[in-house]
Amino acid sequence: MKKLVILTGAGMSAESGISTFRGAGGLWNNVPIEEVATPEGYRRNPALVLKFYNERRKQLLDVEPNQGHKLLAELEHHFDVTIITQNVDNLHERGGSSKIIHLHGELTKVCSTYSPNNPHYIKELSPEEYEIKIGDLAGDGSQLRPYIVWFGESVPMIEAAIDQVEQADIFVIIGTSMNVYPAAGLLNYVPHDADIYLIDPNEVSVHSSRQIHMIKKGASEGVAELLSRLQQ
């Protein structure tokens, strides 16, 4: 069974109604990045940061996986599929995919302020617990914080992602600007004999000399076309 590795970004979830962070109308247009997505912003105003992610979490209750998410899960019938996502939502899981690496953390989880990546203090929230307040503590006595990789923090799952990419027979990029590192650098680890596909309705500047098969469509239509191409 061929190994299919898929890198997804905000465009993957946009059709489900999740606000992208960059593009027109994106979240960063309304909230300064440094206030809610940096360790410094969290230290300055933890209540604001908790509120921002509480709202993002509640948004998950109002959205559903789109056809693109569901089709990626279907690919598991034909390929050994690993999804590497820059998204912090849980739509890949809800769409039925089974092997997912979250590079930038997970919105439905919280962790220790002192030791964010200590697995003992990472907690999955149930929907009725989606509101985290000042005074809610992790097992080590520190304030619970979002299990999100903020700007300036290390990306602990990047090594696991590289390991998967190095084994890929087919590498697919969906809905990401390829501007955010280290995720954008994963292209450098794709084996030379692997096929590469890029699904995006917009122009994406990919700094690579590799041949890339372009599918200029949104996530759902694009994954449907990918499926038909791979089955030929």
N, C-alpha and C positions, 0 to 999 in steps of 0.2 A: 504494500500500500504506500503510495507516494506521500511525502510529508509536505503539507501545505501550511505555511506560516503567514498570518494576516496581521498587519499593523493598522489599527483604526484610530481615528481622531474625531474631533467634534462633529464633522460632517456626517459621521455614521449615525449619530443620535439626533441630528437636527430635524429629520423628518418626523421624529416622535414628539417634537415640540420642546426639546431641551434647548435652552438658549446656548448658543456658542459663546465662547469667551472673547474671540477676536471679531470677526466680520461685522457687517453693518447691524446695528441694534444689539451687538454682543454685550455680555455682562460687564466687560471692562470699560465700556463706554459710560456705564452708570456708576460704577464703583471703582475707585483707584486700586490698582493691583497691590500697591504697597500697603494699603490699609487692611486687606483681608487675605492676602496670599503670600505673606512673608512672616518669618519668625519675629521680626521687629514690630510689624503691625499688631501681631498677637500680643506681644509684651506691652505695647502701648495701650491697647484697648481690647482685652480679651472678650468682653461682653459683645462688642460689635461683631467680632469674628464669629463667635458662637451663633449669633443671630443670623448672620449671612448664610452659614452652612445649615442651620435649622431650616431656613427657607428653601435652600437648594434640595434638602432632604425631603421636605414635604412635597416639593414639585414631583418627586418620583411617584407619589401616590396618584397623580393625575395623568401620567403618561404610560404608554404601552410600547413594547418592542415593535419596531416596524418590520415590514416584509424583508428588508435587508438583514436584520438580525436573525429572523427565522430561517432565511435561506442559508446563512452561514452555518447554522446548526445542522441543516440538511446535508451540507458538504461532508459531515462526519460519516455519512453512509458510504462515501466514495474515497475519502482521504483521511490520513492521520493529521488532524487539524489542531493547531495551537493559535489562539488569538492573543496578540499583544496589544493592549489598548492604552491610549493616553487618557481615556475618559474615566471619570470617577463614578459614573452611574452604574446601575446593576442591570442594564437592558440586555447585555450579552447573556448573562446568567438566565434572565427571565425569558429570553428568546430560545433557550435550549442548548446553548453551547456548553461544553463540559470542561475544556481546558483553556483557562483565561489567565493571563498575567497582567495585572494592573500596575502600570509603571508609576502612575501619579497618585496612588492610594485609592481608597474606596469610601464613598460618601456615607454608606450605611454603617461604617465602623468608626469607633472612637478609640483613643489610645492615651497613654500617659504623656503629660507635658515634659516630664524629666527624661523619659526614655521612649520616644515615639515608636521605635521599631521592636521593642521588647514584646515578643508574642504573648507573654503572660498577662500583659495589660491591654491587649487589643481586644475589643469587644464588639460583636455584631449587634446592632440595635434592631429590635422589632419595631414595626411601624408605630405602635403606640408609645414608643420611647424616643421618637425622632427629635424631641425638644430637649437639648442639653443646656443646662443653666450653670452659672457661676456657683461653685459649691458642690457640683457633682464630681466625685473623686474617682480616680483610678485606684487599682489595688495597692500602688506604692504611696498613696496619700496625696499625689499631685492632682491638679485640676484635669479632668477629662478634656481632650482637645480633638478636633477632627483628625481622622487618620488619612491625611492628605499630605502629599509631598509639596511643600511650598517652595517658591523661588528662593534659591540660595541653599536649599537643603539637598543632601545626597539622594540619589535614586536607588534604593536598595535592591530593586528587582531587575536592574539593568543587566547584571551578569547572567541571570536566568534567561532573560530575553535574548541576549547574544548567543547563548548556548543553543537555543532553539533555532535562531536564524541561520547559524552555521550548518545546520542539518537540513535546511530547506531544499526541496526539489522545485517548489513553486513559492514565490514570495509576492504577496498582494498588499498594496497600500490603499486604504480607503479613507477619504474625507479628512486628510491632515495636510497642513500647509508645508510640512517638512522643514519648518523653521525652528522647531523647539528641540534643543539637544538635552540629553543624549539620544532621544528617540530617533531624531533625523539621521543620526550616524549609524543606525542599524543597517542601512543599505550597504554600508561598507563591508558587512560580514556575510552578505549573501554569496553562496558558492558561485563560481564562474559559469557553471553549466546549468544553473537554475533559471527558470523563466520568471520574469518580473512583470506584474500588471499594476497599473495605477488607475483607480476609479475616483473620478472627481468631475463635477460639472464645470469647474473653474480651471483656469490655467494654473499649474503648479510648477514652480521652479525647482527642479530636481538637479542638484549639482553632482552629476554622475555621467560617466561616458558609457554606461551600460545601455543596452537596448531595452526599452520599456514599452510594453504594449499598453496603449492609452485607451481607456473607456470613459468618454466624456459624458457621464451621466451621474445622477444622484445615487445614493447608496442602494435603494431598493431595485431600481432599474439596472444599475450597474452590476450588482451581485447576480441578478437574473441573467444578464448577458455573460458574465464570467462563467456561471454554471453551464450555460450552453456551449461556450467555447471550450471549456475543460472536458466536456463530454464528447466532443467531436473526435 
